[in-house]
Amino acid sequence: MNLFVESGSPKNLTASAAINANPGHLIGFYVNSTSSGTLILKDGGASGTALSGTITPAIGFHRFPATFSTSAYATIANTMDVTFFYVPVITPTAS
């Protein structure tokens, strides 16, 4: 089954931190401000698997549709204010 999502919960970061501690889907991110800031997205925390190389984004929205099987983590270097849009995986419950 394919999942197409156009909106997600926002998470604003200005330093390296978890975007979400659960599996889910990243829609993209909006760079609010930056001064030579760089970004690396990882699955599984700070020492997890890198899902991107080093990104040097400009101000504005960047689509980055990705699935995180464990958790989503952003490593931010230099100065950057960025808002991520993330949708946690919803596990259906038996009725």
C-alpha positions as a Markdown table, in Angstrom:
| # | Residue | x | y | z |
|---|---|---|---|---|
| 1 | Met | 0.0 | 0.0 | 0.0 |
| 2 | Asn | 1.3 | 3.4 | -0.9 |
| 3 | Leu | 1.0 | 6.4 | 1.4 |
| 4 | Phe | 0.8 | 9.9 | 0.1 |
| 5 | Val | 0.8 | 12.6 | 2.7 |
| 6 | Glu | 0.8 | 16.4 | 2.1 |
| 7 | Ser | 1.0 | 17.6 | 5.7 |
| 8 | Gly | 2.8 | 16.7 | 8.9 |
| 9 | Ser | 3.5 | 17.8 | 12.4 |
| 10 | Pro | 6.1 | 20.6 | 12.6 |
| 11 | Lys | 9.3 | 20.3 | 14.6 |
| 12 | Asn | 11.6 | 23.3 | 14.8 |
| 13 | Leu | 15.3 | 22.8 | 15.5 |
| 14 | Thr | 18.3 | 25.1 | 15.7 |
| 15 | Ala | 20.8 | 22.4 | 16.8 |
| 16 | Ser | 21.3 | 18.7 | 16.4 |
| 17 | Ala | 18.4 | 16.7 | 17.9 |
| 18 | Ala | 15.7 | 14.2 | 17.2 |
| 19 | Ile | 13.0 | 15.2 | 14.8 |
| 20 | Asn | 10.8 | 12.3 | 16.1 |
| 21 | Ala | 11.6 | 9.3 | 18.3 |
| 22 | Asn | 9.3 | 7.0 | 16.4 |
| 23 | Pro | 9.2 | 5.5 | 12.9 |
| 24 | Gly | 7.6 | 7.7 | 10.3 |
| 25 | His | 7.7 | 9.7 | 7.2 |
| 26 | Leu | 9.5 | 13.0 | 6.5 |
| 27 | Ile | 7.7 | 15.2 | 4.0 |
| 28 | Gly | 10.3 | 17.9 | 3.9 |
| 29 | Phe | 11.8 | 20.8 | 5.7 |
| 30 | Tyr | 11.7 | 24.6 | 5.7 |
| 31 | Val | 14.9 | 26.5 | 6.3 |
| 32 | Asn | 13.9 | 29.7 | 8.2 |
| 33 | Ser | 17.4 | 31.1 | 8.4 |
| 34 | Thr | 20.9 | 29.9 | 7.9 |
| 35 | Ser | 24.5 | 31.1 | 7.9 |
| 36 | Ser | 26.5 | 28.4 | 6.1 |
| 37 | Gly | 24.4 | 25.8 | 7.9 |
| 38 | Thr | 24.6 | 22.1 | 7.0 |
| 39 | Leu | 22.3 | 19.2 | 7.7 |
| 40 | Ile | 22.5 | 15.4 | 7.7 |
| 41 | Leu | 19.4 | 13.3 | 8.2 |
| 42 | Lys | 19.8 | 10.0 | 10.1 |
| 43 | Asp | 17.6 | 7.0 | 10.9 |
| 44 | Gly | 18.2 | 5.7 | 14.5 |
| 45 | Gly | 19.5 | 8.7 | 16.4 |
| 46 | Ala | 22.8 | 10.6 | 16.5 |
| 47 | Ser | 24.8 | 7.5 | 15.6 |
| 48 | Gly | 22.2 | 6.0 | 13.2 |
| 49 | Thr | 22.3 | 5.4 | 9.5 |
| 50 | Ala | 22.7 | 8.5 | 7.4 |
| 51 | Leu | 19.9 | 8.9 | 4.9 |
| 52 | Ser | 21.5 | 11.9 | 3.2 |
| 53 | Gly | 24.9 | 13.3 | 2.5 |
| 54 | Thr | 25.7 | 16.7 | 3.9 |
| 55 | Ile | 23.0 | 19.1 | 2.7 |
| 56 | Thr | 23.7 | 22.9 | 2.5 |
| 57 | Pro | 20.2 | 24.2 | 2.0 |
| 58 | Ala | 19.1 | 27.7 | 1.0 |
| 59 | Ile | 16.3 | 29.4 | 2.9 |
| 60 | Gly | 12.9 | 28.0 | 1.8 |
| 61 | Phe | 11.0 | 24.7 | 1.6 |
| 62 | His | 12.8 | 21.6 | 0.5 |
| 63 | Arg | 10.8 | 18.4 | -0.3 |
| 64 | Phe | 12.6 | 15.4 | 1.2 |
| 65 | Pro | 10.2 | 12.4 | 1.2 |
| 66 | Ala | 11.9 | 9.8 | 3.3 |
| 67 | Thr | 10.9 | 6.9 | 5.6 |
| 68 | Phe | 12.6 | 6.4 | 8.9 |
| 69 | Ser | 12.2 | 2.9 | 10.2 |
| 70 | Thr | 13.5 | 3.6 | 13.7 |
| 71 | Ser | 13.5 | 7.4 | 14.4 |
| 72 | Ala | 14.4 | 10.6 | 12.6 |
| 73 | Tyr | 17.4 | 12.7 | 13.7 |
| 74 | Ala | 18.9 | 15.8 | 12.3 |
| 75 | Thr | 22.6 | 16.7 | 12.6 |
| 76 | Ile | 22.9 | 20.5 | 12.2 |
| 77 | Ala | 26.3 | 22.2 | 11.9 |
| 78 | Asn | 27.0 | 26.0 | 11.9 |
| 79 | Thr | 23.9 | 28.2 | 12.2 |
| 80 | Met | 20.5 | 27.0 | 11.0 |
| 81 | Asp | 16.9 | 27.4 | 12.0 |
| 82 | Val | 14.9 | 24.7 | 10.3 |
| 83 | Thr | 11.4 | 23.3 | 10.6 |
| 84 | Phe | 10.8 | 19.6 | 9.7 |
| 85 | Phe | 7.3 | 18.2 | 8.7 |
| 86 | Tyr | 7.0 | 14.6 | 9.9 |
| 87 | Val | 4.3 | 12.0 | 10.1 |
| 88 | Pro | 4.7 | 9.2 | 12.6 |
| 89 | Val | 3.7 | 5.7 | 11.5 |
| 90 | Ile | 0.3 | 4.8 | 12.7 |
| 91 | Thr | -0.1 | 1.1 | 13.6 |
| 92 | Pro | -3.7 | -0.1 | 13.2 |
| 93 | Thr | -5.2 | -1.7 | 16.3 |
| 94 | Ala | -7.4 | -4.7 | 16.2 |
| 95 | Ser | -11.1 | -4.0 | 16.8 |
